[in-house]
Structures are given as C-alpha cells and as structure tokens.
Amino acid sequence: MTAAKTFRRAIADIGRIVGRPSLATLLEGAARIGYGARGFVYLSAGALTLLAATDRIGEAVGTSGAAGWLAEQPFGKVWLVLLGLGLWAFVGWRVLQAVFDADHEGTDLKGWTTRAGQAVSGLFYGLLASGVFEYLDEFAEATDASSAQAESVAENQEKAAALLALPFGEALLIVAGLTVLGVGVGNIVRAFRDDFDDALACPKAFCGTATALARAGYAARGFAYLPLGVFVVLAGLHARSGEVTTTAAALDALEAQPGGSVILGLTAAGLMAFGAFAFVEARWRRIRPPRDLKIG
C-alpha cells in the first residue's frame, strides 16, 4: 500500500471517528443532558419553594412551575426549548433502562420492579416535557405564577372529572392516588436503602457528599408526593374532582398547617439536593447503553 493510500485511509478513519460518533456515545451524551435537565427542574423548583416558605414569593411551585418561571426570564423561549429537549432526552434514557435494561437490573422480581419504576419515571418526565412545550404555545399569553398554578389545578380537576365519569371511576381515581402515594413511599424507601455511589464513577472523596445529596433529595421528593396522593385518594372516595390539586398546591396546603413553613422549607432544601445530585449524575453516572441496540 502506498503512502498516499495509507494517508487517505487514516484521514477516512479519523473522519468516521470524529464525524460519526458511535450510537453508544450519542446515547450516553443524550442521557447526561437529560440528567442535567432533571437537575435544573428540581433545583429551580426547590429554590422557588424555599422562597415561598420564607414568604419571598406568594406560592410554592412544583416541577412544572419551574418551567413557568423559566418562561418569564430573558430569552425564555430559547431556554424552554433547551429544557424540553433535555427532558425528552431523559425520557429516551428511561426507555433504554426500562425496556432494554441498560442498567443490567435483570429479570428477577427486584429487577422488574426497578425497571417498572423507571418506566413510570419516563412517563412522568414525558408529561413534564410536553408541558414545557405547552408553555411555548401559550408564551404570548404569559401569566403570573399564581394564574399558571390555578390553570394547572383546573386541568387536573378536569382530568379527574373525566375519570370519574367512566365506569368504576371512583375506584380508578383511588388507584391513581394510591399510585402517587406509592411513588412517594418508594422514593423515601430508596433514600434509606439504595447505595447511590455504586452507580457513580466519581472521586472517592466526593462520593460521600453525593450520596448524602441523593438521600436527602429522594426523601424530600417522596415526601412532596404524599399530600398530592392523599388529595387524589380523597377525591376518589368522595367522588369529587374538585379535591384534586397539584403538587405545588398540595405543598401550599401543607404550609398552612402548624409548623408548615418549616416543613416546606426542609422539603424545598431536599428538592434542591435532588437537583444537585442529578447534576452529579450528569457528570459521573455510569451510563451503559445496551450493546445490542441498533438503528437501521
């Protein structure tokens, strides 16, 4: 082989490596972007909820409220598009985890339970990503945070009313509420049970801090689901869709109780910890896209 041919082949090989990254590299990059988007949502939601707990702003916000806040910032459309795409990237990663077992959880009972949880998580973030793009459609009609929360509550109540209109609607709504409660309890259990640093390739000196963030974050996120789940169960028991609310409104109701501001503040700090841990995962999580996944 001549030197010229060798040179051309070397250039072609470099072009393939640089110009056409492998599917595994692309999937890993998308997953890391997704974790970063999740981190932004929870860090923002926690910070805004903390401001509500200290009476700096009027009401607490949930994860969707963070998107509403972002819409009000300079270049809001651009940030919303980036956030929405990042969340859809995370949904794709959840699909790989749940369907293709990217984390090698296995097919025993524990493995299927974990993968089912990942599938539910993917559904949640898919709804959240869709909500982000809905803000884009309604950008010209931007309202304040209070109006946005009221609209979210109204939408949830409409969905609950449609569910109640179905045969066995009350039972279905109760099951939905119990599912929300189950997700909350599952997060709290994970906070104390899981070995979070096992999935990280971070420096040993930092892993302890990362685990502490994860435990506080999962506990707070689980606790934030509980009031919402209770409201949905009560709505099913009483057959009244008007009792259905949002996570943010449920936290507001919690704040109105004795000592509620302190509890809300601790929950907000935990949500911020969860967001911070998501950024840790974006940087150091071991991401192993399925080897047998092919396109084309």
C-alpha positions as CSV (number, residue, x, y, z in Angstrom):
1,M,0.0,0.0,0.0
2,T,1.4,3.4,-1.0
3,A,2.0,6.2,1.5
4,A,-0.8,8.2,-0.2
5,K,-3.4,5.4,0.2
6,T,-2.3,4.9,3.8
7,F,-2.7,8.6,4.5
8,R,-6.2,8.7,2.8
9,R,-7.3,5.7,4.8
10,A,-6.1,7.3,8.1
11,I,-8.0,10.5,7.2
12,A,-11.1,8.5,6.5
13,D,-10.8,6.6,9.8
14,I,-10.5,9.9,11.7
15,G,-13.5,11.3,9.8
16,R,-15.6,8.3,10.8
17,I,-14.5,8.6,14.5
18,V,-14.9,12.4,14.7
19,G,-17.7,13.0,12.2
20,R,-19.8,9.9,13.1
21,P,-19.7,9.2,16.8
22,S,-20.9,5.7,17.7
23,L,-24.5,5.2,18.8
24,A,-23.4,4.4,22.3
25,T,-21.6,7.7,22.5
26,L,-24.7,9.6,21.3
27,L,-26.9,7.8,23.7
28,E,-24.6,8.5,26.6
29,G,-24.4,12.1,25.7
30,A,-28.2,12.4,25.5
31,A,-28.6,10.7,28.9
32,R,-26.2,13.1,30.5
33,I,-28.0,16.0,29.0
34,G,-31.2,14.5,30.4
35,Y,-29.8,14.2,33.9
36,G,-28.7,17.8,33.6
37,A,-32.2,18.9,32.6
38,R,-33.8,17.0,35.5
39,G,-31.3,18.7,37.8
40,F,-32.3,22.1,36.6
41,V,-36.0,21.4,37.1
42,Y,-35.6,20.2,40.7
43,L,-33.0,22.8,41.7
44,S,-35.3,25.6,40.4
45,A,-38.4,24.1,41.9
46,G,-36.7,23.7,45.3
47,A,-35.3,27.2,45.2
48,L,-38.7,28.7,44.3
49,T,-40.4,26.6,47.0
50,L,-37.8,27.8,49.5
51,L,-38.6,31.4,48.6
52,A,-42.3,30.6,49.2
53,A,-41.5,29.1,52.6
54,T,-39.7,32.3,53.6
55,D,-42.5,34.4,52.2
56,R,-40.3,35.9,49.5
57,I,-42.8,34.8,46.9
58,G,-46.5,34.0,47.2
59,E,-46.8,30.3,46.5
60,A,-44.8,27.1,46.2
61,V,-44.2,25.7,42.8
62,G,-43.9,22.1,41.6
63,T,-41.7,20.8,38.8
64,S,-43.9,22.3,36.1
65,G,-43.8,25.6,37.9
66,A,-40.1,25.8,37.3
67,A,-40.8,25.8,33.6
68,G,-43.3,28.6,34.1
69,W,-40.6,30.6,36.0
70,L,-38.1,30.0,33.2
71,A,-40.6,31.2,30.6
72,E,-40.7,34.6,32.3
73,Q,-36.9,35.1,32.0
74,P,-35.0,36.8,29.2
75,F,-34.8,34.5,26.2
76,G,-37.5,32.4,27.8
77,K,-38.4,30.7,24.5
78,V,-34.8,29.5,23.9
79,W,-34.5,28.2,27.5
80,L,-37.8,26.4,27.3
81,V,-36.8,24.7,24.0
82,L,-33.5,23.6,25.5
83,L,-35.2,22.4,28.7
84,G,-37.9,20.5,26.8
85,L,-35.3,18.8,24.5
86,G,-33.2,17.8,27.6
87,L,-36.2,16.3,29.3
88,W,-37.1,14.3,26.2
89,A,-33.5,13.1,26.1
90,F,-34.0,11.9,29.7
91,V,-37.3,10.1,28.6
92,G,-35.3,8.3,25.9
93,W,-32.8,7.1,28.5
94,R,-35.6,5.9,30.8
95,V,-36.9,3.9,27.8
96,L,-33.5,2.3,27.4
97,Q,-33.4,1.5,31.1
98,A,-36.9,0.1,31.4
99,V,-37.2,-1.7,28.1
100,F,-33.6,-2.6,27.1
101,D,-32.3,-3.0,30.7
102,A,-29.5,-0.5,30.2
103,D,-28.6,-0.7,33.9
104,H,-28.5,-4.5,33.9
105,E,-31.1,-4.9,36.6
106,G,-32.0,-8.3,35.4
107,T,-35.3,-10.1,35.0
108,D,-35.9,-11.3,38.6
109,L,-38.6,-9.6,40.8
110,K,-36.3,-6.9,42.0
111,G,-35.1,-6.1,38.5
112,W,-38.6,-5.9,37.0
113,T,-39.7,-3.7,39.9
114,T,-36.8,-1.3,39.3
115,R,-37.5,-1.2,35.6
116,A,-41.2,-0.6,36.2
117,G,-40.2,2.3,38.3
118,Q,-38.0,3.6,35.5
119,A,-40.9,3.3,33.1
120,V,-43.2,5.3,35.4
121,S,-40.5,7.9,35.8
122,G,-40.2,8.1,32.0
123,L,-43.9,8.7,31.7
124,F,-43.8,11.4,34.3
125,Y,-40.9,13.2,32.5
126,G,-42.6,12.8,29.2
127,L,-45.7,14.6,30.6
128,L,-43.4,17.2,32.1
129,A,-41.5,17.7,28.7
130,S,-44.9,18.0,27.0
131,G,-45.9,20.7,29.5
132,V,-42.7,22.6,28.8
133,F,-43.6,22.8,25.1
134,E,-47.2,23.8,26.0
135,Y,-45.6,26.9,27.6
136,L,-44.2,27.7,24.3
137,D,-47.6,27.6,22.6
138,E,-49.0,29.8,25.3
139,F,-46.0,32.1,25.5
140,A,-47.8,35.1,24.1
141,E,-50.4,34.7,26.8
142,A,-47.9,34.5,29.6
143,T,-49.5,34.9,33.1
144,D,-48.0,35.2,36.6
145,A,-47.2,32.2,38.7
146,S,-50.4,32.3,40.6
147,S,-52.6,32.2,37.5
148,A,-50.4,29.4,36.0
149,Q,-50.9,27.3,39.1
150,A,-54.6,27.9,39.1
151,E,-54.8,26.8,35.5
152,S,-52.8,23.6,36.3
153,V,-55.2,22.8,39.2
154,A,-58.2,23.3,36.8
155,E,-56.6,21.0,34.2
156,N,-56.0,18.3,36.8
157,Q,-59.6,18.6,38.1
158,E,-60.9,18.3,34.5
159,K,-58.9,15.1,34.1
160,A,-60.2,13.7,37.4
161,A,-63.8,14.6,36.4
162,A,-63.4,12.7,33.1
163,L,-62.0,9.7,35.0
164,L,-64.9,9.8,37.5
165,A,-67.4,9.7,34.5
166,L,-66.0,6.3,33.5
167,P,-67.4,3.0,34.9
168,F,-65.8,2.4,38.3
169,G,-64.4,6.0,38.0
170,E,-64.2,6.4,41.8
171,A,-62.1,3.2,42.1
172,L,-59.8,4.3,39.2
173,L,-59.2,7.7,40.9
174,I,-58.4,5.9,44.2
175,V,-55.9,3.7,42.3
176,A,-54.4,6.8,40.7
177,G,-54.0,8.3,44.2
178,L,-52.5,5.2,45.7
179,T,-50.1,5.1,42.8
180,V,-48.9,8.6,43.6
181,L,-48.6,7.6,47.2
182,G,-46.6,4.5,46.2
183,V,-44.2,6.6,44.2
184,G,-43.7,8.9,47.2
185,V,-43.1,6.0,49.6
186,G,-40.9,4.3,47.0
187,N,-38.7,7.4,46.9
188,I,-38.5,7.6,50.6
189,V,-37.5,3.9,50.8
190,R,-34.8,4.5,48.2
191,A,-33.4,7.3,50.2
192,F,-32.5,4.9,53.0
193,R,-32.0,1.7,51.1
194,D,-30.1,2.4,47.9
195,D,-26.3,2.5,47.5
196,F,-26.1,5.6,45.3
197,D,-22.4,5.8,44.9
198,D,-22.4,2.3,43.3
199,A,-23.7,3.8,40.1
200,L,-21.2,6.7,40.1
201,A,-17.7,6.9,38.9
202,C,-16.9,10.0,40.9
203,P,-13.8,10.6,43.0
204,K,-13.9,8.7,46.3
205,A,-13.6,11.9,48.3
206,F,-16.8,13.2,46.7
207,C,-18.9,10.1,46.7
208,G,-19.9,10.5,50.3
209,T,-21.2,14.0,49.6
210,A,-23.0,12.8,46.5
211,T,-24.7,10.0,48.5
212,A,-25.8,12.5,51.2
213,L,-27.4,14.7,48.5
214,A,-29.2,11.7,47.0
215,R,-30.6,10.5,50.3
216,A,-31.9,14.0,51.2
217,G,-33.2,14.5,47.7
218,Y,-35.1,11.3,47.3
219,A,-36.6,11.6,50.8
220,A,-37.8,15.1,50.0
221,R,-39.1,14.2,46.6
222,G,-41.0,11.3,48.1
223,F,-42.5,13.4,50.9
224,A,-43.6,16.0,48.3
225,Y,-45.7,13.4,46.5
226,L,-47.6,12.3,49.7
227,P,-50.0,15.2,50.1
228,L,-51.0,15.1,46.4
229,G,-51.6,11.4,46.7
230,V,-53.8,11.9,49.7
231,F,-55.9,14.6,47.9
232,V,-56.4,12.3,44.9
233,V,-57.5,9.3,47.1
234,L,-59.9,11.6,48.9
235,A,-61.3,12.8,45.6
236,G,-62.0,9.2,44.6
237,L,-63.5,8.3,48.0
238,H,-65.8,11.4,47.9
239,A,-66.3,11.2,44.1
240,R,-65.5,14.9,43.9
241,S,-63.0,16.0,41.3
242,G,-62.7,19.4,43.0
243,E,-60.5,17.8,45.6
244,V,-57.8,17.0,43.1
245,T,-54.9,19.5,43.0
246,T,-51.2,19.8,42.0
247,T,-48.1,19.1,43.9
248,A,-47.5,22.8,44.3
249,A,-51.0,23.5,45.6
250,A,-50.7,20.5,48.0
251,L,-47.5,21.9,49.4
252,D,-49.2,25.2,49.8
253,A,-51.9,23.5,51.8
254,L,-49.2,21.8,53.9
255,E,-47.6,25.3,54.6
256,A,-50.9,26.5,56.1
257,Q,-50.7,23.8,58.9
258,P,-48.9,24.5,62.2
259,G,-45.2,24.4,61.5
260,G,-45.9,24.1,57.8
261,S,-43.3,26.7,56.8
262,V,-40.5,24.8,58.5
263,I,-41.6,21.5,56.8
264,L,-42.0,23.3,53.5
265,G,-38.5,24.8,53.9
266,L,-37.0,21.4,54.6
267,T,-38.8,19.9,51.6
268,A,-37.5,22.7,49.4
269,A,-33.9,22.1,50.6
270,G,-34.3,18.4,49.8
271,L,-35.6,19.1,46.3
272,M,-32.6,21.3,45.7
273,A,-30.4,18.5,46.9
274,F,-32.1,16.2,44.5
275,G,-31.4,18.6,41.7
276,A,-27.8,18.9,42.7
277,F,-27.5,15.1,42.7
278,A,-28.9,15.0,39.2
279,F,-26.1,17.3,38.1
280,V,-23.6,14.8,39.8
281,E,-25.2,12.0,37.8
282,A,-24.9,14.1,34.6
283,R,-21.2,14.2,35.2
284,W,-20.3,10.9,36.9
285,R,-23.0,8.4,36.4
286,R,-22.0,5.1,34.9
287,I,-24.1,5.0,31.7
288,R,-24.0,1.8,29.7
289,P,-26.2,1.9,26.6
290,P,-27.4,-1.6,25.5
291,R,-24.8,-3.2,23.2
292,D,-27.4,-5.0,21.1
293,L,-29.4,-1.8,20.3
294,K,-29.0,-0.9,16.6
295,I,-30.6,1.6,14.3
296,G,-31.1,0.7,10.6
